[in-house]
Amino acid sequence: MNHTLTDTEIKRSTKQDMFESPDFYGIDDLLTEEHILIRNSVRDFVKKEVSPIIEDCAERNIFPDYLVPEFGKLGLFGPTIPTEYNPNGGLDYIAYGLMMQEIERGDSGMRSTVSVQGSLVMFPIYQFGSEEQKKKFLPKLASGEYLGCFGLTEPNHGSNPGGMETRLEDKGDYYLLNGAKMWITNSPKADVAVVWAKNDEGRIQGVIVERSMEGFTTPTIHNKWSLRASVTGELVFNDVKIPKENVLPNVSGLRGPLNCLDSARYGISWGAIGVAMDCYDTARRYALERKQFGRPIGGFQLIQKKLAEMLTEITKAQLVSWRLGVLKNEGKATTAQISLAKRNNIEIAMNIAREARQTLGGMGITQEYSIMRHMMNLESVVTYEGTHDIHLLILGHDITGIQAFR
């Protein structure tokens, strides 16, 4: 990956990140020593490297790409991939979830960068790729030398990926790829893209597109009010020649991309907890410091109600994602269970962010605090990897056995 930004070009805040995570039900007791060590390492990194720069990055719509290899060194990319392909891998799904919690506590855009790399690029290459593909791409993606992106959503097809128009035409010695993808995290900076397209038989196939391939362009999407510290763009394919060795050989149909989305949605359920905890901690601290009518506002019933409800929902979300992590480790987690966690935890994070903003009054809309940035970011998180309503219908299908959106 070509890095175009250095940390000296970003204004670093002198305000210290004092975050403390709530653990009202002693959930740390359910974690291993390794889990806690990993979580604390990522938390320390976020406090030192992300929190001081993130407000400036969000304000100026800057992607701090110099952090990508630092994420790699920390082991954030594809941590569940075996160590054969990722020296920092071999971890379980609870460790992965805790990583996403901590990185998204810093910023949803940073977590998007990380989870796209791990869940949507490395995961399909590992799960569906050839041995040659795994050895060629996974180590460089794990280290952050390569940045990857995932091409499924199209300008005309979001919640209905089966309607995709991108085509993969067999030309004998190679394939010809034509079409476009939209709302792609990392695309303008990506070295590789895992792209899903329909072949001559109308079956969906995955291919690995490399930056150097002629006819492949990645225009940036500008003027975002959300995820401003991450980079988002399109993928445009104009007669791109795809070598046959770049086709993922071990999957066809929608099963491939949907399995990837399950992996990403799982991480998002944990990430949302990080956002919720950060907003709660900010509101709690402010309520104890801000005085009105001669005493801290934390002493008033309505503020205590807000804080109590925030803590309650965070605690429930923590238990949901921890249990889901256990099921993932056992190979038992279903798509519907993952949808429940993603949908619930994003919803509680949005509600907590709104209540926290009100707790801070006018100060809640300023850059001095993280809440408004989190609120804007969540407007993207509630939509991507399956919209809020689509996840509700996935649950409805699981409950009734009747598919509502066909």
C-alpha positions in Angstrom: 0.0 0.0 0.0 1.3 3.5 -0.9 1.0 5.7 2.2 0.4 9.3 1.4 -0.1 10.7 4.9 2.2 11.0 8.0 1.2 11.5 11.6 2.9 14.9 11.4 0.3 16.2 9.0 -2.5 15.6 11.5 -3.2 17.8 14.5 -2.9 15.8 17.7 -5.1 16.6 20.6 -3.5 17.2 24.0 -6.6 16.0 25.7 -6.0 12.7 27.5 -8.3 9.8 26.7 -9.5 8.8 30.2 -11.9 6.1 29.1 -12.9 3.4 31.6 -15.1 0.5 30.5 -18.2 -0.5 32.4 -18.4 -4.1 33.5 -21.4 -4.2 35.7 -22.0 -8.0 35.5 -18.3 -9.0 35.9 -18.0 -10.1 32.3 -14.2 -10.0 32.6 -14.6 -13.2 34.7 -15.9 -14.9 31.6 -12.7 -14.0 29.7 -9.3 -15.7 29.6 -6.1 -13.9 30.6 -5.2 -13.8 26.9 -8.5 -12.1 26.1 -8.0 -9.4 28.7 -4.4 -8.9 27.6 -5.4 -8.5 24.0 -8.2 -6.2 24.8 -6.1 -4.0 27.0 -3.3 -3.8 24.4 -5.8 -2.6 21.8 -7.3 -0.2 24.3 -3.9 1.3 25.1 -3.1 1.6 21.4 -6.4 3.4 20.7 -5.7 5.8 23.6 -2.2 6.6 22.4 -2.6 6.5 18.6 -6.2 6.9 17.6 -7.9 9.2 20.1 -5.4 12.1 19.8 -5.9 12.3 16.0 -9.4 11.2 15.3 -11.3 14.4 15.7 -8.9 16.2 13.3 -9.2 13.4 10.8 -13.0 13.4 11.0 -13.3 17.2 10.7 -11.0 17.3 7.7 -12.2 14.0 6.2 -8.8 12.4 6.3 -8.0 8.7 6.3 -4.9 8.2 8.5 -3.5 5.5 6.3 -0.1 5.5 8.1 -1.9 3.5 10.8 -2.6 0.5 8.5 0.8 -1.2 9.1 0.4 -0.3 12.8 -2.9 -2.2 12.8 -1.0 -5.1 11.2 1.7 -5.0 13.9 -0.9 -5.1 16.6 -2.5 -8.2 15.0 -5.9 -6.6 14.2 -6.1 -8.0 10.6 -7.6 -11.4 10.4 -6.7 -12.6 13.9 -8.7 -15.8 13.5 -6.7 -16.8 10.4 -4.3 -19.7 11.3 -0.7 -18.7 12.0 0.4 -20.6 8.9 -0.8 -17.6 6.9 -0.9 -14.9 9.6 1.9 -14.8 12.2 -0.4 -12.8 14.5 -3.4 -15.1 13.9 -4.7 -18.2 15.6 -7.0 -16.4 18.0 -10.6 -17.2 18.8 -13.7 -15.2 18.0 -14.0 -13.6 21.4 -10.5 -12.2 21.1 -11.5 -10.9 17.7 -14.7 -9.3 19.1 -12.8 -7.6 21.9 -10.4 -6.1 19.3 -13.4 -4.7 17.3 -14.9 -3.3 20.5 -11.8 -1.4 21.4 -11.0 -0.1 17.9 -14.6 1.1 17.3 -14.6 2.7 20.7 -12.0 4.9 19.1 -13.9 5.3 15.8 -16.2 3.4 13.6 -14.2 4.3 10.5 -11.1 2.7 12.0 -13.0 -0.4 12.8 -14.5 -0.5 9.3 -11.0 -0.4 7.9 -9.9 -3.3 10.1 -13.0 -5.5 9.8 -13.2 -5.2 6.0 -9.5 -6.3 5.8 -10.1 -9.3 8.1 -13.6 -10.4 7.6 -14.3 -9.4 4.0 -11.0 -9.9 2.3 -8.8 -12.3 4.3 -11.7 -14.5 5.4 -12.9 -15.3 1.8 -9.4 -15.9 0.6 -8.7 -18.2 3.4 -12.1 -19.9 3.3 -12.6 -20.2 -0.4 -9.2 -19.5 -2.0 -6.5 -21.8 -3.4 -3.3 -22.6 -1.5 -1.4 -20.3 -3.9 -3.9 -17.5 -3.3 -3.6 -17.9 0.5 0.2 -17.8 0.4 0.4 -14.9 -2.0 -2.1 -12.5 -0.4 -2.8 -13.4 3.3 0.6 -12.6 4.8 0.7 -9.2 3.1 -2.8 -8.4 4.2 -2.1 -9.5 7.7 0.9 -7.2 8.0 -0.8 -4.2 6.5 1.6 -4.1 3.5 -1.6 -4.7 1.4 -4.9 -3.0 2.0 -8.0 -4.8 0.7 -11.6 -4.1 0.0 -14.8 -6.1 -0.7 -17.0 -5.5 -3.7 -20.6 -6.7 -3.4 -23.0 -3.7 -3.2 -23.7 -2.1 -6.5 -25.3 1.3 -7.5 -28.6 -0.5 -8.3 -28.4 -3.5 -5.8 -27.8 -3.2 -2.1 -30.1 -5.3 0.0 -30.7 -7.6 -3.0 -27.2 -8.8 -3.9 -28.6 -11.6 -6.0 -29.6 -9.0 -8.6 -26.0 -7.9 -9.2 -25.2 -6.7 -12.7 -21.4 -7.1 -12.6 -20.4 -9.8 -15.1 -17.5 -12.2 -15.4 -17.2 -13.5 -18.9 -15.1 -16.6 -19.7 -12.6 -15.8 -22.5 -10.7 -19.1 -22.4 -7.4 -18.2 -21.0 -8.8 -15.5 -18.8 -12.0 -13.9 -17.6 -13.3 -10.4 -18.5 -14.8 -8.4 -15.7 -17.3 -5.5 -16.3 -19.4 -3.6 -13.9 -19.3 -1.4 -10.9 -19.5 -1.6 -7.1 -20.6 1.2 -4.7 -20.0 2.3 -1.1 -16.7 0.3 -0.8 -14.7 0.9 2.3 -10.9 1.2 1.6 -11.4 1.1 -2.2 -9.4 4.2 -3.1 -6.4 3.0 -1.2 -6.8 -0.8 -1.8 -4.1 -3.0 -3.3 -6.6 -5.9 -3.8 -10.3 -6.3 -4.0 -12.4 -9.4 -3.4 -15.2 -8.9 -6.0 -18.4 -10.9 -6.6 -19.8 -11.1 -10.1 -22.1 -13.3 -12.1 -20.5 -15.7 -14.6 -21.8 -16.9 -17.9 -24.2 -19.3 -16.2 -25.6 -16.6 -13.9 -23.8 -18.0 -10.9 -22.0 -15.7 -8.5 -18.3 -16.1 -8.3 -15.5 -14.4 -6.3 -12.4 -13.0 -7.9 -9.3 -11.2 -6.6 -8.8 -8.0 -8.5 -5.3 -6.4 -8.2 -4.6 -2.7 -8.3 -2.3 -3.1 -11.3 -4.9 -4.6 -13.6 -5.8 -2.4 -16.6 -9.3 -1.1 -16.6 -9.7 -1.2 -12.8 -10.4 2.2 -11.2 -11.5 3.2 -7.7 -13.1 6.7 -7.6 -13.5 8.3 -4.1 -16.9 9.1 -2.7 -16.7 12.7 -1.4 -18.9 14.8 0.9 -19.7 12.2 3.5 -21.1 13.3 6.9 -20.4 9.8 8.3 -17.2 7.7 8.7 -15.2 10.7 7.7 -12.0 9.2 9.0 -12.2 6.2 6.7 -12.0 6.3 2.9 -15.0 5.1 0.8 -15.2 4.8 -2.9 -16.4 2.8 -6.0 -15.0 -0.1 -7.9 -15.2 0.3 -11.7 -14.4 -2.5 -14.0 -13.9 -1.8 -17.7 -12.9 -5.0 -19.5 -10.6 -6.0 -16.7 -8.7 -9.2 -17.5 -8.8 -11.5 -14.6 -6.3 -14.4 -14.7 -8.0 -17.8 -14.0 -5.7 -18.2 -11.0 -7.4 -15.2 -9.4 -10.8 -16.8 -9.2 -11.8 -18.2 -5.8 -12.1 -21.9 -6.6 -14.0 -23.3 -3.6 -17.3 -21.4 -3.6 -20.1 -20.4 -6.0 -23.4 -18.7 -5.5 -24.5 -16.2 -2.8 -23.2 -18.5 0.0 -19.7 -17.0 -0.5 -20.4 -13.3 0.0 -23.1 -14.0 2.7 -20.6 -16.1 4.8 -18.3 -13.1 4.6 -21.0 -10.8 5.8 -21.8 -13.0 8.7 -18.2 -12.7 9.8 -18.2 -8.9 9.5 -21.6 -8.5 11.2 -20.3 -10.5 14.2 -17.5 -8.1 14.6 -19.8 -5.1 14.2 -21.9 -6.4 17.1 -18.9 -6.0 19.4 -17.8 -2.7 17.8 -21.2 -1.2 18.6 -20.6 -1.9 22.3 -17.4 0.1 22.1 -19.2 3.1 20.8 -21.9 2.7 23.4 -19.4 2.4 26.2 -17.5 5.5 25.0 -20.7 7.6 24.9 -21.8 6.3 28.4 -18.4 7.0 29.9 -18.3 10.5 28.4 -21.8 11.3 29.8 -21.0 9.8 33.2 -17.9 11.9 33.6 -19.6 15.1 32.4 -22.5 14.5 34.7 -20.2 14.4 37.7 -18.3 17.5 36.7 -21.0 19.8 35.3 -22.8 21.8 38.0 -26.2 23.4 37.8 -28.4 24.7 40.6 -25.5 24.3 43.0 -24.6 20.6 42.5 -23.4 18.1 39.8 -26.1 17.3 37.3 -25.4 13.6 38.0 -27.4 14.2 41.2 -30.6 14.9 39.4 -33.1 12.0 38.8 -33.5 12.5 35.0 -29.7 12.3 34.5 -29.4 9.2 36.7 -32.3 7.6 34.7 -30.3 8.2 31.5 -27.1 6.7 32.9 -28.9 3.7 34.5 -30.6 2.9 31.2 -27.4 3.3 29.2 -25.6 0.9 31.6 -28.4 -1.6 31.5 -28.4 -1.8 27.7 -24.6 -2.0 27.5 -24.6 -4.9 29.9 -27.2 -6.8 27.9 -25.3 -6.2 24.7 -22.1 -7.4 26.3 -23.7 -10.7 27.3 -25.3 -11.1 23.8 -22.0 -10.7 22.0 -20.0 -12.8 24.5 -22.5 -15.7 24.1 -22.4 -15.3 20.4 -18.6 -15.5 20.5 -18.9 -18.8 22.4 -21.2 -20.1 19.7 -18.8 -18.9 17.0 -16.0 -20.7 18.6 -18.1 -23.8 18.7 -19.1 -23.5 15.1 -22.7 -23.1 16.1 -23.6 -19.5 15.4 -26.3 -19.0 12.9 -26.9 -16.1 10.5 -30.1 -15.2 12.4 -28.3 -15.1 15.7 -25.6 -12.8 14.2 -28.3 -10.6 12.8 -30.0 -10.3 16.2 -26.7 -9.2 17.8 -25.8 -6.7 15.1 -29.2 -5.2 15.0 -29.7 -5.0 18.7 -26.3 -3.6 19.5 -26.3 -0.9 16.9 -29.8 0.2 18.0 -28.7 0.5 21.7 -25.5 2.3 20.6 -27.6 4.8 18.6 -30.0 5.4 21.6 -27.1 5.7 24.1 -25.3 8.2 21.8 -28.5 10.3 21.6 -29.1 10.3 25.3 -25.4 11.0 26.1 -25.5 14.0 23.7 -28.5 15.4 25.6 -26.7 14.8 28.9 -23.9 17.1 27.7 -26.4 19.8 26.5 -24.8 22.2 24.0 -21.3 20.8 24.6 -22.5 17.5 23.2 -22.4 18.8 19.6 -18.8 20.1 19.8 -15.7 18.4 18.7 -14.4 18.6 22.2 -16.3 15.3 22.9 -16.6 12.2 20.8 -20.4 11.8 20.9 -21.5 13.6 17.8 -18.9 11.9 15.7 -20.1 8.6 17.0 -23.7 9.5 16.2 -22.8 10.4 12.6 -20.8 7.2 12.2 -23.6 5.0 13.5 -25.8 6.2 10.7 -23.6 4.3 8.4 -23.1 1.3 10.6 -26.8 0.8 11.0 -27.1 0.5 7.2 -24.0 -1.4 6.0 -23.6 -5.2 6.2 -27.4 -5.5 6.1 -29.7 -2.7 7.0 -31.6 -2.5 10.3 -34.8 -3.6 8.7 -33.2 -6.4 6.6 -31.8 -7.9 9.8 -35.3 -7.8 11.3 -36.6 -9.7 8.3 -33.8 -12.3 8.6 -35.0 -12.9 12.2 -38.6 -13.0 11.0 -37.8 -15.6 8.4 -36.0 -17.7 11.1 -39.0 -17.4 13.4 -41.8 -18.2 10.8 -40.0 -20.0 8.1 -41.5 -17.5 5.6 -39.2 -15.3 3.5 -40.6 -11.8 3.6 -38.4 -10.1 0.9 -38.9 -12.4 -2.0 
